[in-house]
Amino acid sequence: MKYIFLTGILFLSAAGFSQSNVNELFAAGEDDAERFVDSYLGPVSEGAIYGLSNGWYNSADSKPLGGFEISIIGNMTSFKNKEDKKTFVLNTADYENLQFVDGSSSKPVSTALGDLEGIDVFVEGELAPGVTTREEFELPTGLASENINFIPSAFLQVSVGLVKGLEVKARFLPKIDTEDVALGLYGAGLQYDFSKLLPADKVLPVALSAVVGYTHLNATYDFTDSNIVDGSGQKIDVDINVLTVQALASTKLPVINFYGGIGYVSGKSTTDVLGTYNVQSGPFQETYVDPFSLTRKASGVSGTLGVKLKLGFFRLHADYSLAEFNNLTVGVNFGFR
């Protein structure tokens, strides 16, 4: 396995899953490569948007002035049963040069989340007048081919109580910079506890709040070389921005509490394919520099149910969110008040 996909490392789960590099698509020309990569990477971007929108709360009861909580939060965004996100139909009529070796004109192929393997394509044309050449290569498969059916993410989060039911939140993942990968995450949020305005707040068994949160993630992954495409500085640079607004409610009991929320998620992912790509074989031996940028947006309603266990300074919580991509969140928390 020589191709290690960006998001596998990006979300703290390195996973090699393909015998061929995505950059080999440049053998079919820049336009065909852009069309394929957009369809191939798009579902990962959508899943990441929904995953990063989670983990903002574990109670509707905002902390009082000076109260704080430090959390280590992990998300698992599932795509196990989402066949529409694991494959897309590649119709050769939509491509200028790409053809299936088996003669098909249209068939499902894997996205970066999928597991379809062994799909061979080719490009053919005149390298010089009277000289026809053909190049064959295998389309990349996805994470499911390595039995990975979720997109993981993890970060630190801090919540601090201010005045009159207001709580401020911040999340971050310190920048990780290795030989092949650089990534970092930050975000900020606010929670307002409307039940603090009620005279009977101290005796009410439930709390009602609203939360708004923003998360930004940036990651860069350097490609490995292939036999077909050479070059330098080949990398994918990803920026993801996610905004979520939630209305939530929770019980207010000493040890075990239940909480839930419903709201709206909106996000945008920008993927820049950077570097120099020298196509060394096949009929389209050209050089492409910083060839294209892809944008994917995702938005929709999300609903969450969870439980929190509080044992003094130590707390645990877990919740499950239903949305376009379902998500499991688990948190370990240390707090005061």
Residue, then its C-alpha position, 0 to 999 in steps of 0.5 A: m500500500k503506497y498511497i496514504f490518504l490525507t484525511g486518514i492522517l488528518f483525523l488522526s487515523a493513518a490508513g494506506f488504502s490504494q495501490s495507485n495515486v490520485n495524481e495519476l489521473f493527470a495522465a488523462g489531462e487536467d480537466d479529467a483529473e479535476r472532475f474525478v478528484d472533485s467526485y472522489l474527495g467530495p464525500v470526505s469533505e462533507g463527512a468532515i464538516y459534520g464531524l467537526s460540528n459536534g462536541w460543543y456541549n455536554s449540558a444545557d446548564s451553563k457554568p457559573l462565573g469562574g466555573f471551568e471545564i477542560s475536555i479531551i473530545g473524540n468524534m467518530t463520523s460514520f459512513k458505514n451504510k452510506e453507499d451513496k457517499k462511498t461510490f459515484v457513477l463515472n460516466t466516460a461521456d463526461y470525461e474527455n479522455l478517460q475510458f474503462v479498460d473493460g469497455s464500459s461506458s458508465k459504472p460505479v467507482s470508489t470515492a475516498l470513503g469506498d471500497l471498490e477495487g480493481i477498476d482499470v482505466f486507460v487514456e489513448g491518443e497520438l503522442a506524435p503524428g502516426v504514433t498512437t500510445r495508450e496508458e493504463f492505470e487503476l483507479p484509487t479505492g477508499l477507506a472502507s477497503e481497509n475496514i475503516n468506516f468512520i472519519p475520526s477527529a480529536f481535539l482539546q476544548v475549554s469552557v469557562g463560565l461568565v455572567k448571567g448564564l453565558e459560557v465561552k468555549a474554545r477548542f484546538l488541536p496543537k499544530i502537528d507537522t511531520e515530514d508528510v503532514a501538517l495539520g491544526l485545528y481551532g474554534a470558538g463558541l458561546q453558550y447561553d443558558f436561558s433558564k438562568l433568567l427564570p426566578a425558579d432557576k435554582v429549583l427547576p430540574v432542567a436547563l435550556s440553552a443555545v449554543v453557537g460554535y465555529t471550527h476551522l481546520n487546516a491540513t496539508y499532505d504531500f503526495t508520494d511519487s508515481n511511475i506515471v506522474d513526476g514533479s515537485g511540491q505535490k500536495i493537497d492543502v485543505d481548509i475546512n470552516v464549520l458553523t453550527v447553531q444548536a438549541l439544547a436541554s438537559t437535566k440538572l442532577p448531581v451525578i448522572n444527567f441527560y442532554g439533547g439538542i437540535g440545530y443546523v450545521s453549515g460548512k465549507s471545504t476548500t481543497d487546493v491541489l498544489g505543486t508541479y505535475n509532470v506527466q511522463s507517459g501516455p499521450f498527454q505528456e504535459t506539465y501542470v502547476d498548481p492545477f486546481s482548487l475544489t470547493r465543497k459545501a454541506s449543510g443540514v439539520s442535526g439532532t443529538l442525545g447524550v448522557k454525562l456522568k459527574l464524579g467531582f472534578f472528573r466527568l465523562h460524557a457520550d452522545y450520538s448525533l443524527a444528521e447527513f453523517n451520523n456521529l458518536t462523540v466521547g469526552v473526558n472532562f475535568g472541571f470545577r463547578 
